[in-house]
Amino acid sequence: MKKKQRSSTIADDFARAVGRGLRRAAKDARKTARQHGTPIYIWQDGKVVALKP
């Protein structure tokens, strides 16, 4: 018989997957900005700041 996973384990796995997806999306965004020479906008010290890639 299979052992049931606790809901917290499922939530933890989901949170890890979301984190990986966000890091991957950020990496792709930086790569695209470098290719096109466009700035990257981030939130820094309570302000939106444009950074050159």
PDB file of N, CA, C and O in Angstrom:
ATOM      1  N   MET A   1       0.824  -1.167   0.000  1.00  0.00           N
ATOM      2  CA  MET A   1       0.000   0.000   0.000  1.00  0.00           C
ATOM      3  C   MET A   1       0.881   1.247   0.000  1.00  0.00           C
ATOM      4  O   MET A   1       1.893   1.306   0.698  1.00  0.00           O
ATOM      5  N   LYS A   2       0.483   2.234  -0.786  1.00  0.00           N
ATOM      6  CA  LYS A   2       1.234   3.480  -0.835  1.00  0.00           C
ATOM      7  C   LYS A   2       0.972   4.311   0.398  1.00  0.00           C
ATOM      8  O   LYS A   2      -0.135   4.329   0.935  1.00  0.00           O
ATOM      9  N   LYS A   3       2.000   4.992   0.833  1.00  0.00           N
ATOM     10  CA  LYS A   3       1.871   5.883   1.970  1.00  0.00           C
ATOM     11  C   LYS A   3       1.380   7.241   1.473  1.00  0.00           C
ATOM     12  O   LYS A   3       1.917   7.770   0.500  1.00  0.00           O
ATOM     13  N   LYS A   4       0.381   7.804   2.120  1.00  0.00           N
ATOM     14  CA  LYS A   4      -0.138   9.108   1.715  1.00  0.00           C
ATOM     15  C   LYS A   4       0.820  10.209   2.145  1.00  0.00           C
ATOM     16  O   LYS A   4       1.404  10.163   3.227  1.00  0.00           O
ATOM     17  N   GLN A   5       0.969  11.212   1.262  1.00  0.00           N
ATOM     18  CA  GLN A   5       1.798  12.351   1.617  1.00  0.00           C
ATOM     19  C   GLN A   5       0.984  13.320   2.458  1.00  0.00           C
ATOM     20  O   GLN A   5      -0.215  13.503   2.251  1.00  0.00           O
ATOM     21  N   ARG A   6       1.663  13.926   3.401  1.00  0.00           N
ATOM     22  CA  ARG A   6       0.993  14.951   4.188  1.00  0.00           C
ATOM     23  C   ARG A   6       0.821  16.187   3.322  1.00  0.00           C
ATOM     24  O   ARG A   6       1.608  16.423   2.405  1.00  0.00           O
ATOM     25  N   SER A   7      -0.201  16.972   3.609  1.00  0.00           N
ATOM     26  CA  SER A   7      -0.454  18.164   2.800  1.00  0.00           C
ATOM     27  C   SER A   7       0.685  19.162   2.915  1.00  0.00           C
ATOM     28  O   SER A   7       0.945  19.900   1.964  1.00  0.00           O
ATOM     29  N   SER A   8       1.376  19.209   4.055  1.00  0.00           N
ATOM     30  CA  SER A   8       2.493  20.139   4.191  1.00  0.00           C
ATOM     31  C   SER A   8       3.636  19.742   3.259  1.00  0.00           C
ATOM     32  O   SER A   8       4.333  20.610   2.734  1.00  0.00           O
ATOM     33  N   THR A   9       3.831  18.459   3.051  1.00  0.00           N
ATOM     34  CA  THR A   9       4.877  18.005   2.140  1.00  0.00           C
ATOM     35  C   THR A   9       4.529  18.405   0.709  1.00  0.00           C
ATOM     36  O   THR A   9       5.398  18.839  -0.047  1.00  0.00           O
ATOM     37  N   ILE A  10       3.289  18.261   0.350  1.00  0.00           N
ATOM     38  CA  ILE A  10       2.850  18.655  -0.987  1.00  0.00           C
ATOM     39  C   ILE A  10       3.013  20.160  -1.163  1.00  0.00           C
ATOM     40  O   ILE A  10       3.461  20.616  -2.215  1.00  0.00           O
ATOM     41  N   ALA A  11       2.654  20.931  -0.144  1.00  0.00           N
ATOM     42  CA  ALA A  11       2.795  22.387  -0.208  1.00  0.00           C
ATOM     43  C   ALA A  11       4.267  22.778  -0.304  1.00  0.00           C
ATOM     44  O   ALA A  11       4.616  23.704  -1.037  1.00  0.00           O
ATOM     45  N   ASP A  12       5.135  22.077   0.434  1.00  0.00           N
ATOM     46  CA  ASP A  12       6.568  22.359   0.368  1.00  0.00           C
ATOM     47  C   ASP A  12       7.118  22.067  -1.018  1.00  0.00           C
ATOM     48  O   ASP A  12       7.910  22.846  -1.547  1.00  0.00           O
ATOM     49  N   ASP A  13       6.711  20.963  -1.607  1.00  0.00           N
ATOM     50  CA  ASP A  13       7.149  20.618  -2.956  1.00  0.00           C
ATOM     51  C   ASP A  13       6.683  21.670  -3.951  1.00  0.00           C
ATOM     52  O   ASP A  13       7.430  22.067  -4.845  1.00  0.00           O
ATOM     53  N   PHE A  14       5.450  22.114  -3.791  1.00  0.00           N
ATOM     54  CA  PHE A  14       4.905  23.142  -4.683  1.00  0.00           C
ATOM     55  C   PHE A  14       5.687  24.439  -4.540  1.00  0.00           C
ATOM     56  O   PHE A  14       6.027  25.072  -5.540  1.00  0.00           O
ATOM     57  N   ALA A  15       5.974  24.839  -3.308  1.00  0.00           N
ATOM     58  CA  ALA A  15       6.719  26.078  -3.067  1.00  0.00           C
ATOM     59  C   ALA A  15       8.117  25.999  -3.685  1.00  0.00           C
ATOM     60  O   ALA A  15       8.593  26.973  -4.266  1.00  0.00           O
ATOM     61  N   ARG A  16       8.771  24.849  -3.562  1.00  0.00           N
ATOM     62  CA  ARG A  16      10.087  24.683  -4.175  1.00  0.00           C
ATOM     63  C   ARG A  16      10.002  24.796  -5.699  1.00  0.00           C
ATOM     64  O   ARG A  16      10.857  25.417  -6.331  1.00  0.00           O
ATOM     65  N   ALA A  17       8.978  24.200  -6.275  1.00  0.00           N
ATOM     66  CA  ALA A  17       8.806  24.250  -7.732  1.00  0.00           C
ATOM     67  C   ALA A  17       8.547  25.683  -8.196  1.00  0.00           C
ATOM     68  O   ALA A  17       9.063  26.106  -9.230  1.00  0.00           O
ATOM     69  N   VAL A  18       7.760  26.416  -7.443  1.00  0.00           N
ATOM     70  CA  VAL A  18       7.487  27.819  -7.784  1.00  0.00           C
ATOM     71  C   VAL A  18       8.779  28.630  -7.711  1.00  0.00           C
ATOM     72  O   VAL A  18       9.046  29.450  -8.588  1.00  0.00           O
ATOM     73  N   GLY A  19       9.574  28.407  -6.677  1.00  0.00           N
ATOM     74  CA  GLY A  19      10.853  29.109  -6.544  1.00  0.00           C
ATOM     75  C   GLY A  19      11.778  28.837  -7.713  1.00  0.00           C
ATOM     76  O   GLY A  19      12.407  29.750  -8.248  1.00  0.00           O
ATOM     77  N   ARG A  20      11.857  27.561  -8.110  1.00  0.00           N
ATOM     78  CA  ARG A  20      12.692  27.206  -9.266  1.00  0.00           C
ATOM     79  C   ARG A  20      12.184  27.901 -10.527  1.00  0.00           C
ATOM     80  O   ARG A  20      12.973  28.394 -11.332  1.00  0.00           O
ATOM     81  N   GLY A  21      10.869  27.936 -10.691  1.00  0.00           N
ATOM     82  CA  GLY A  21      10.292  28.575 -11.872  1.00  0.00           C
ATOM     83  C   GLY A  21      10.567  30.072 -11.918  1.00  0.00           C
ATOM     84  O   GLY A  21      10.848  30.624 -12.982  1.00  0.00           O
ATOM     85  N   LEU A  22      10.485  30.728 -10.764  1.00  0.00           N
ATOM     86  CA  LEU A  22      10.762  32.166 -10.711  1.00  0.00           C
ATOM     87  C   LEU A  22      12.231  32.463 -11.004  1.00  0.00           C
ATOM     88  O   LEU A  22      12.541  33.424 -11.709  1.00  0.00           O
ATOM     89  N   ARG A  23      13.139  31.640 -10.464  1.00  0.00           N
ATOM     90  CA  ARG A  23      14.564  31.841 -10.753  1.00  0.00           C
ATOM     91  C   ARG A  23      14.850  31.625 -12.233  1.00  0.00           C
ATOM     92  O   ARG A  23      15.634  32.359 -12.835  1.00  0.00           O
ATOM     93  N   ARG A  24      14.217  30.621 -12.810  1.00  0.00           N
ATOM     94  CA  ARG A  24      14.417  30.352 -14.243  1.00  0.00           C
ATOM     95  C   ARG A  24      13.872  31.497 -15.098  1.00  0.00           C
ATOM     96  O   ARG A  24      14.504  31.894 -16.077  1.00  0.00           O
ATOM     97  N   ALA A  25      12.716  32.020 -14.739  1.00  0.00           N
ATOM     98  CA  ALA A  25      12.122  33.135 -15.488  1.00  0.00           C
ATOM     99  C   ALA A  25      13.002  34.376 -15.390  1.00  0.00           C
ATOM    100  O   ALA A  25      13.173  35.091 -16.378  1.00  0.00           O
ATOM    101  N   ALA A  26      13.564  34.641 -14.203  1.00  0.00           N
ATOM    102  CA  ALA A  26      14.444  35.796 -14.033  1.00  0.00           C
ATOM    103  C   ALA A  26      15.703  35.641 -14.879  1.00  0.00           C
ATOM    104  O   ALA A  26      16.171  36.601 -15.491  1.00  0.00           O
ATOM    105  N   LYS A  27      16.246  34.433 -14.910  1.00  0.00           N
ATOM    106  CA  LYS A  27      17.442  34.169 -15.714  1.00  0.00           C
ATOM    107  C   LYS A  27      17.150  34.403 -17.198  1.00  0.00           C
ATOM    108  O   LYS A  27      17.952  35.018 -17.902  1.00  0.00           O
ATOM    109  N   ASP A  28      16.018  33.919 -17.663  1.00  0.00           N
ATOM    110  CA  ASP A  28      15.628  34.120 -19.058  1.00  0.00           C
ATOM    111  C   ASP A  28      15.402  35.597 -19.367  1.00  0.00           C
ATOM    112  O   ASP A  28      15.756  36.065 -20.449  1.00  0.00           O
ATOM    113  N   ALA A  29      14.816  36.333 -18.424  1.00  0.00           N
ATOM    114  CA  ALA A  29      14.570  37.766 -18.621  1.00  0.00           C
ATOM    115  C   ALA A  29      15.892  38.526 -18.729  1.00  0.00           C
ATOM    116  O   ALA A  29      16.027  39.415 -19.571  1.00  0.00           O
ATOM    117  N   ARG A  30      16.872  38.183 -17.881  1.00  0.00           N
ATOM    118  CA  ARG A  30      18.182  38.837 -17.965  1.00  0.00           C
ATOM    119  C   ARG A  30      18.872  38.519 -19.291  1.00  0.00           C
ATOM    120  O   ARG A  30      19.512  39.387 -19.886  1.00  0.00           O
ATOM    121  N   LYS A  31      18.743  37.285 -19.746  1.00  0.00           N
ATOM    122  CA  LYS A  31      19.349  36.876 -21.018  1.00  0.00           C
ATOM    123  C   LYS A  31      18.731  37.654 -22.183  1.00  0.00           C
ATOM    124  O   LYS A  31      19.445  38.142 -23.059  1.00  0.00           O
ATOM    125  N   THR A  32      17.420  37.766 -22.188  1.00  0.00           N
ATOM    126  CA  THR A  32      16.719  38.493 -23.249  1.00  0.00           C
ATOM    127  C   THR A  32      17.086  39.976 -23.221  1.00  0.00           C
ATOM    128  O   THR A  32      17.282  40.584 -24.274  1.00  0.00           O
ATOM    129  N   ALA A  33      17.181  40.559 -22.035  1.00  0.00           N
ATOM    130  CA  ALA A  33      17.552  41.972 -21.918  1.00  0.00           C
ATOM    131  C   ALA A  33      18.966  42.204 -22.450  1.00  0.00           C
ATOM    132  O   ALA A  33      19.217  43.205 -23.122  1.00  0.00           O
ATOM    133  N   ARG A  34      19.884  41.292 -22.157  1.00  0.00           N
ATOM    134  CA  ARG A  34      21.250  41.419 -22.685  1.00  0.00           C
ATOM    135  C   ARG A  34      21.259  41.344 -24.206  1.00  0.00           C
ATOM    136  O   ARG A  34      21.974  42.105 -24.858  1.00  0.00           O
ATOM    137  N   GLN A  35      20.478  40.441 -24.777  1.00  0.00           N
ATOM    138  CA  GLN A  35      20.444  40.263 -26.232  1.00  0.00           C
ATOM    139  C   GLN A  35      19.925  41.511 -26.935  1.00  0.00           C
ATOM    140  O   GLN A  35      20.382  41.854 -28.026  1.00  0.00           O
ATOM    141  N   HIS A  36      18.972  42.185 -26.308  1.00  0.00           N
ATOM    142  CA  HIS A  36      18.338  43.337 -26.948  1.00  0.00           C
ATOM    143  C   HIS A  36      18.836  44.673 -26.421  1.00  0.00           C
ATOM    144  O   HIS A  36      18.439  45.725 -26.922  1.00  0.00           O
ATOM    145  N   GLY A  37      19.698  44.639 -25.419  1.00  0.00           N
ATOM    146  CA  GLY A  37      20.261  45.877 -24.882  1.00  0.00           C
ATOM    147  C   GLY A  37      19.253  46.729 -24.123  1.00  0.00           C
ATOM    148  O   GLY A  37      19.376  47.954 -24.094  1.00  0.00           O
ATOM    149  N   THR A  38      18.277  46.105 -23.521  1.00  0.00           N
ATOM    150  CA  THR A  38      17.268  46.839 -22.767  1.00  0.00           C
ATOM    151  C   THR A  38      17.544  46.723 -21.267  1.00  0.00           C
ATOM    152  O   THR A  38      18.129  45.735 -20.822  1.00  0.00           O
ATOM    153  N   PRO A  39      17.132  47.718 -20.488  1.00  0.00           N
ATOM    154  CA  PRO A  39      17.370  47.645 -19.045  1.00  0.00           C
ATOM    155  C   PRO A  39      16.427  46.656 -18.359  1.00  0.00           C
ATOM    156  O   PRO A  39      15.375  46.292 -18.883  1.00  0.00           O
ATOM    157  N   ILE A  40      16.846  46.244 -17.180  1.00  0.00           N
ATOM    158  CA  ILE A  40      16.031  45.374 -16.340  1.00  0.00           C
ATOM    159  C   ILE A  40      15.518  46.237 -15.196  1.00  0.00           C
ATOM    160  O   ILE A  40      16.305  46.922 -14.544  1.00  0.00           O
ATOM    161  N   TYR A  41      14.235  46.217 -14.944  1.00  0.00           N
ATOM    162  CA  TYR A  41      13.643  47.009 -13.872  1.00  0.00           C
ATOM    163  C   TYR A  41      13.438  46.130 -12.649  1.00  0.00           C
ATOM    164  O   TYR A  41      12.818  45.069 -12.725  1.00  0.00           O
ATOM    165  N   ILE A  42      13.973  46.590 -11.516  1.00  0.00           N
ATOM    166  CA  ILE A  42      13.839  45.850 -10.267  1.00  0.00           C
ATOM    167  C   ILE A  42      13.388  46.797  -9.166  1.00  0.00           C
ATOM    168  O   ILE A  42      13.481  48.016  -9.304  1.00  0.00           O
ATOM    169  N   TRP A  43      12.899  46.224  -8.075  1.00  0.00           N
ATOM    170  CA  TRP A  43      12.509  46.984  -6.897  1.00  0.00           C
ATOM    171  C   TRP A  43      13.704  46.981  -5.954  1.00  0.00           C
ATOM    172  O   TRP A  43      14.147  45.919  -5.516  1.00  0.00           O
ATOM    173  N   GLN A  44      14.241  48.192  -5.633  1.00  0.00           N
ATOM    174  CA  GLN A  44      15.422  48.286  -4.796  1.00  0.00           C
ATOM    175  C   GLN A  44      15.279  49.478  -3.850  1.00  0.00           C
ATOM    176  O   GLN A  44      15.076  50.607  -4.299  1.00  0.00           O
ATOM    177  N   ASP A  45      15.380  49.237  -2.574  1.00  0.00           N
ATOM    178  CA  ASP A  45      15.294  50.286  -1.546  1.00  0.00           C
ATOM    179  C   ASP A  45      13.998  51.094  -1.667  1.00  0.00           C
ATOM    180  O   ASP A  45      14.009  52.314  -1.501  1.00  0.00           O
ATOM    181  N   GLY A  46      12.902  50.428  -1.951  1.00  0.00           N
ATOM    182  CA  GLY A  46      11.602  51.090  -2.011  1.00  0.00           C
ATOM    183  C   GLY A  46      11.342  51.855  -3.298  1.00  0.00           C
ATOM    184  O   GLY A  46      10.370  52.605  -3.383  1.00  0.00           O
ATOM    185  N   LYS A  47      12.188  51.680  -4.293  1.00  0.00           N
ATOM    186  CA  LYS A  47      12.018  52.372  -5.580  1.00  0.00           C
ATOM    187  C   LYS A  47      12.207  51.387  -6.717  1.00  0.00           C
ATOM    188  O   LYS A  47      12.851  50.351  -6.557  1.00  0.00           O
ATOM    189  N   VAL A  48      11.636  51.723  -7.868  1.00  0.00           N
ATOM    190  CA  VAL A  48      11.857  50.931  -9.073  1.00  0.00           C
ATOM    191  C   VAL A  48      13.102  51.508  -9.752  1.00  0.00           C
ATOM    192  O   VAL A  48      13.189  52.708 -10.014  1.00  0.00           O
ATOM    193  N   VAL A  49      14.062  50.621 -10.030  1.00  0.00           N
ATOM    194  CA  VAL A  49      15.358  51.051 -10.578  1.00  0.00           C
ATOM    195  C   VAL A  49      15.617  50.288 -11.868  1.00  0.00           C
ATOM    196  O   VAL A  49      15.365  49.086 -11.950  1.00  0.00           O
ATOM    197  N   ALA A  50      16.125  51.001 -12.886  1.00  0.00           N
ATOM    198  CA  ALA A  50      16.499  50.370 -14.144  1.00  0.00           C
ATOM    199  C   ALA A  50      17.987  50.010 -14.078  1.00  0.00           C
ATOM    200  O   ALA A  50      18.826  50.872 -13.815  1.00  0.00           O
ATOM    201  N   LEU A  51      18.303  48.755 -14.314  1.00  0.00           N
ATOM    202  CA  LEU A  51      19.688  48.298 -14.335  1.00  0.00           C
ATOM    203  C   LEU A  51      20.065  47.851 -15.731  1.00  0.00           C
ATOM    204  O   LEU A  51      19.267  47.246 -16.446  1.00  0.00           O
ATOM    205  N   LYS A  52      21.299  48.160 -16.107  1.00  0.00           N
ATOM    206  CA  LYS A  52      21.786  47.676 -17.393  1.00  0.00           C
ATOM    207  C   LYS A  52      22.260  46.248 -17.209  1.00  0.00           C
ATOM    208  O   LYS A  52      22.972  45.951 -16.250  1.00  0.00           O
ATOM    209  N   PRO A  53      21.875  45.357 -18.117  1.00  0.00           N
ATOM    210  CA  PRO A  53      22.254  43.945 -17.965  1.00  0.00           C
ATOM    211  C   PRO A  53      23.731  43.684 -18.174  1.00  0.00           C
ATOM    212  O   PRO A  53      24.176  42.541 -18.074  1.00  0.00           O
TER     213      PRO A  53
END
